């Protein structure tokens, strides 16, 4: 019987998923699983022309994430807790936003087949933030392929994430608004977020919708 916990940290581009994953690793004595997105050869072109490159970009991500998670999650959980900075199911958010008609139908067929082989998290920590805050954070990290990021797209993506995790069924979801949090610079903010995650794990993960507005939110 599995006793180690699998926590997935989710949220829109720039919200701080990877940062929190790294900072929480020692607290939970966990291994970490980080999304590999720089290797997608279509990503830069996708941000320039989403309609043209949407299908190629999302299919590449789907297969890449499957390859990464299929074996690494069970292997890690065999001997330690695991924290990932993404869920496999996030593929559906981007696909439904960027692919249409026959391509979307084909994509979802492939997703349904391979998703059954990916373990679900014990808890999803969904970090959200206002669009202006997300744009500021994206600009601060200054990744080359994100420099032409469209504000309207980030706003649409934020809405899609909110809706997706509001109705998410495979695992409990703890939603934390990070618009007024800075867990990189302020240790109290980090402690607050960690405390909420620990409290939920201690209570059990049977509740599927949990909301925490965050400090100042």
GUTORMAR-290538 format. One record per residue (C-alpha): x, y, z; residue number from 0. Coordinates in Angstrom, 1 decimal. Last residue first. Layout:
BEGIN
x:X, y:Y, z:Z, seq:NUM
...
END
This chain:
BEGIN
x:-6.8, y:38.1, z:-1.1, seq:216
x:-4.7, y:39.9, z:1.6, seq:215
x:-3.2, y:36.6, z:2.6, seq:214
x:-4.6, y:33.7, z:0.6, seq:213
x:-8.1, y:33.1, z:-0.6, seq:212
x:-8.2, y:29.5, z:0.4, seq:211
x:-10.6, y:27.3, z:-1.4, seq:210
x:-11.1, y:23.5, z:-1.1, seq:209
x:-13.0, y:21.4, z:-3.6, seq:208
x:-12.5, y:17.6, z:-3.7, seq:207
x:-12.6, y:16.8, z:0.0, seq:206
x:-11.3, y:13.3, z:0.5, seq:205
x:-7.6, y:14.4, z:0.9, seq:204
x:-7.1, y:13.9, z:4.5, seq:203
x:-7.0, y:16.3, z:7.4, seq:202
x:-3.2, y:16.0, z:7.7, seq:201
x:-2.8, y:16.5, z:4.0, seq:200
x:-5.0, y:19.6, z:4.2, seq:199
x:-3.1, y:21.0, z:7.1, seq:198
x:0.3, y:20.4, z:5.4, seq:197
x:-0.8, y:22.3, z:2.3, seq:196
x:-2.2, y:25.2, z:4.3, seq:195
x:1.0, y:25.3, z:6.4, seq:194
x:3.2, y:25.4, z:3.3, seq:193
x:1.3, y:28.4, z:1.9, seq:192
x:1.5, y:30.3, z:5.2, seq:191
x:5.2, y:29.4, z:5.6, seq:190
x:5.9, y:30.8, z:2.2, seq:189
x:4.1, y:34.0, z:2.9, seq:188
x:5.9, y:34.4, z:6.2, seq:187
x:9.2, y:33.8, z:4.5, seq:186
x:8.7, y:36.8, z:2.3, seq:185
x:10.9, y:37.3, z:-0.8, seq:184
x:10.2, y:34.1, z:-2.7, seq:183
x:6.8, y:33.4, z:-1.1, seq:182
x:5.4, y:36.7, z:-2.5, seq:181
x:1.7, y:36.7, z:-1.8, seq:180
x:-0.9, y:39.3, z:-2.7, seq:179
x:-2.0, y:37.8, z:-6.1, seq:178
x:-1.2, y:34.3, z:-4.8, seq:177
x:-4.8, y:33.0, z:-4.6, seq:176
x:-4.6, y:29.5, z:-3.2, seq:175
x:-6.9, y:26.7, z:-4.4, seq:174
x:-6.6, y:23.3, z:-2.8, seq:173
x:-7.9, y:20.7, z:-5.2, seq:172
x:-8.8, y:17.1, z:-4.3, seq:171
x:-8.0, y:14.6, z:-7.0, seq:170
x:-9.5, y:13.0, z:-10.2, seq:169
x:-12.6, y:15.3, z:-10.1, seq:168
x:-11.7, y:18.8, z:-11.3, seq:167
x:-14.8, y:21.0, z:-11.7, seq:166
x:-13.4, y:24.2, z:-10.2, seq:165
x:-10.0, y:23.1, z:-11.4, seq:164
x:-11.0, y:23.4, z:-15.1, seq:163
x:-13.0, y:26.6, z:-14.6, seq:162
x:-10.2, y:28.5, z:-12.9, seq:161
x:-7.7, y:27.2, z:-15.4, seq:160
x:-9.8, y:28.3, z:-18.4, seq:159
x:-10.2, y:31.7, z:-16.9, seq:158
x:-6.5, y:32.1, z:-16.3, seq:157
x:-5.8, y:30.9, z:-19.9, seq:156
x:-8.2, y:33.5, z:-21.3, seq:155
x:-6.4, y:36.2, z:-19.2, seq:154
x:-3.0, y:34.9, z:-20.3, seq:153
x:-4.2, y:35.0, z:-23.9, seq:152
x:-5.5, y:38.6, z:-23.6, seq:151
x:-2.2, y:39.6, z:-22.1, seq:150
x:-0.3, y:38.3, z:-25.2, seq:149
x:3.2, y:36.9, z:-24.5, seq:148
x:5.7, y:38.4, z:-27.0, seq:147
x:8.6, y:38.1, z:-24.5, seq:146
x:7.6, y:34.5, z:-23.6, seq:145
x:9.9, y:32.7, z:-26.0, seq:144
x:12.9, y:34.6, z:-24.7, seq:143
x:12.2, y:33.9, z:-21.0, seq:142
x:12.3, y:37.2, z:-19.1, seq:141
x:11.7, y:36.1, z:-15.5, seq:140
x:10.5, y:39.6, z:-14.6, seq:139
x:8.2, y:39.9, z:-17.6, seq:138
x:6.4, y:36.7, z:-16.7, seq:137
x:6.0, y:37.9, z:-13.1, seq:136
x:4.5, y:41.2, z:-14.2, seq:135
x:2.1, y:39.5, z:-16.7, seq:134
x:0.9, y:37.2, z:-13.9, seq:133
x:0.3, y:40.1, z:-11.6, seq:132
x:-1.7, y:41.9, z:-14.2, seq:131
x:-3.7, y:38.7, z:-14.9, seq:130
x:-4.7, y:38.2, z:-11.3, seq:129
x:-3.3, y:35.2, z:-9.6, seq:128
x:-3.9, y:31.4, z:-9.2, seq:127
x:-2.0, y:28.6, z:-7.5, seq:126
x:-3.8, y:25.3, z:-7.6, seq:125
x:-2.4, y:22.8, z:-5.1, seq:124
x:-3.5, y:19.4, z:-6.4, seq:123
x:-3.6, y:16.7, z:-3.7, seq:122
x:-3.2, y:12.9, z:-3.7, seq:121
x:-2.1, y:13.2, z:-7.3, seq:120
x:-3.5, y:10.9, z:-10.1, seq:119
x:-1.3, y:8.1, z:-11.4, seq:118
x:-0.8, y:8.1, z:-15.3, seq:117
x:-1.8, y:5.0, z:-17.2, seq:116
x:-5.4, y:6.0, z:-17.7, seq:115
x:-4.2, y:9.3, z:-19.3, seq:114
x:-2.9, y:7.3, z:-22.3, seq:113
x:-6.2, y:6.4, z:-23.9, seq:112
x:-8.1, y:9.5, z:-23.0, seq:111
x:-5.4, y:11.8, z:-24.3, seq:110
x:-5.2, y:10.1, z:-27.6, seq:109
x:-9.0, y:10.6, z:-28.1, seq:108
x:-8.7, y:14.2, z:-26.9, seq:107
x:-6.1, y:15.0, z:-29.5, seq:106
x:-8.1, y:13.5, z:-32.3, seq:105
x:-11.3, y:15.4, z:-31.3, seq:104
x:-9.2, y:18.6, z:-31.0, seq:103
x:-7.8, y:18.2, z:-34.4, seq:102
x:-11.2, y:17.4, z:-35.9, seq:101
x:-12.8, y:20.6, z:-34.5, seq:100
x:-10.5, y:23.1, z:-32.7, seq:99
x:-7.2, y:23.4, z:-30.9, seq:98
x:-5.9, y:26.3, z:-28.7, seq:97
x:-8.1, y:26.7, z:-25.7, seq:96
x:-9.4, y:23.1, z:-25.6, seq:95
x:-5.8, y:21.8, z:-26.0, seq:94
x:-4.4, y:24.1, z:-23.4, seq:93
x:-6.8, y:23.0, z:-20.6, seq:92
x:-6.7, y:19.4, z:-21.6, seq:91
x:-2.9, y:19.1, z:-21.3, seq:90
x:-3.3, y:20.2, z:-17.7, seq:89
x:-4.4, y:16.6, z:-17.0, seq:88
x:-0.8, y:15.4, z:-16.7, seq:87
x:-0.4, y:17.6, z:-13.6, seq:86
x:2.4, y:20.2, z:-13.2, seq:85
x:5.1, y:21.4, z:-10.8, seq:84
x:5.4, y:17.9, z:-9.3, seq:83
x:6.0, y:17.1, z:-5.6, seq:82
x:6.8, y:13.5, z:-4.6, seq:81
x:7.0, y:11.8, z:-1.2, seq:80
x:9.7, y:9.1, z:-1.0, seq:79
x:10.6, y:5.4, z:-1.6, seq:78
x:8.1, y:3.8, z:-4.0, seq:77
x:6.6, y:7.2, z:-4.7, seq:76
x:9.6, y:8.1, z:-6.9, seq:75
x:9.3, y:5.0, z:-9.1, seq:74
x:5.5, y:5.3, z:-9.4, seq:73
x:5.9, y:8.9, z:-10.6, seq:72
x:8.9, y:8.4, z:-12.9, seq:71
x:7.5, y:5.6, z:-15.0, seq:70
x:4.5, y:7.2, z:-16.7, seq:69
x:5.3, y:10.7, z:-15.8, seq:68
x:8.1, y:11.7, z:-18.2, seq:67
x:6.9, y:9.8, z:-21.2, seq:66
x:3.4, y:11.0, z:-20.7, seq:65
x:4.6, y:14.5, z:-20.4, seq:64
x:6.5, y:14.3, z:-23.6, seq:63
x:3.6, y:12.7, z:-25.4, seq:62
x:1.1, y:15.4, z:-24.4, seq:61
x:3.6, y:18.2, z:-24.8, seq:60
x:4.4, y:17.2, z:-28.4, seq:59
x:0.7, y:16.8, z:-29.2, seq:58
x:0.0, y:20.3, z:-27.7, seq:57
x:2.6, y:22.0, z:-29.8, seq:56
x:1.7, y:20.3, z:-33.0, seq:55
x:-2.0, y:21.1, z:-32.6, seq:54
x:-1.5, y:24.7, z:-31.6, seq:53
x:1.0, y:25.7, z:-34.3, seq:52
x:-1.2, y:27.5, z:-36.8, seq:51
x:-3.8, y:28.8, z:-34.4, seq:50
x:-1.3, y:29.9, z:-31.8, seq:49
x:0.9, y:32.0, z:-34.1, seq:48
x:3.7, y:33.8, z:-32.4, seq:47
x:3.4, y:32.0, z:-29.1, seq:46
x:3.2, y:28.7, z:-31.0, seq:45
x:6.3, y:29.6, z:-33.0, seq:44
x:8.3, y:29.7, z:-29.7, seq:43
x:6.8, y:26.5, z:-28.5, seq:42
x:7.1, y:24.3, z:-31.6, seq:41
x:10.4, y:22.7, z:-30.9, seq:40
x:9.3, y:21.6, z:-27.4, seq:39
x:12.6, y:21.0, z:-25.5, seq:38
x:12.1, y:24.1, z:-23.3, seq:37
x:9.0, y:22.6, z:-21.8, seq:36
x:10.4, y:20.0, z:-19.3, seq:35
x:8.0, y:19.9, z:-16.4, seq:34
x:9.7, y:19.4, z:-13.1, seq:33
x:9.3, y:16.3, z:-10.9, seq:32
x:10.5, y:16.7, z:-7.3, seq:31
x:11.6, y:14.2, z:-4.7, seq:30
x:10.2, y:14.8, z:-1.3, seq:29
x:11.3, y:15.5, z:2.3, seq:28
x:8.0, y:17.5, z:2.7, seq:27
x:9.8, y:20.6, z:4.0, seq:26
x:12.9, y:19.9, z:1.8, seq:25
x:10.9, y:19.9, z:-1.4, seq:24
x:8.7, y:22.9, z:-0.6, seq:23
x:11.0, y:25.5, z:-2.0, seq:22
x:11.6, y:23.6, z:-5.3, seq:21
x:7.9, y:23.1, z:-5.9, seq:20
x:7.1, y:26.6, z:-4.9, seq:19
x:9.5, y:28.0, z:-7.5, seq:18
x:8.2, y:25.6, z:-10.1, seq:17
x:4.6, y:26.6, z:-9.7, seq:16
x:5.2, y:30.4, z:-9.4, seq:15
x:2.3, y:32.0, z:-11.2, seq:14
x:4.2, y:32.7, z:-14.3, seq:13
x:2.2, y:30.5, z:-16.7, seq:12
x:-1.1, y:29.6, z:-15.1, seq:11
x:-1.4, y:27.2, z:-12.2, seq:10
x:-0.6, y:23.8, z:-10.8, seq:9
x:1.3, y:22.2, z:-7.9, seq:8
x:1.0, y:18.4, z:-7.8, seq:7
x:1.4, y:16.6, z:-4.5, seq:6
x:2.0, y:12.8, z:-4.4, seq:5
x:2.2, y:11.4, z:-0.9, seq:4
x:4.1, y:8.4, z:0.4, seq:3
x:2.1, y:5.6, z:2.1, seq:2
x:1.4, y:3.4, z:-1.0, seq:1
x:0.0, y:0.0, z:0.0, seq:0
END
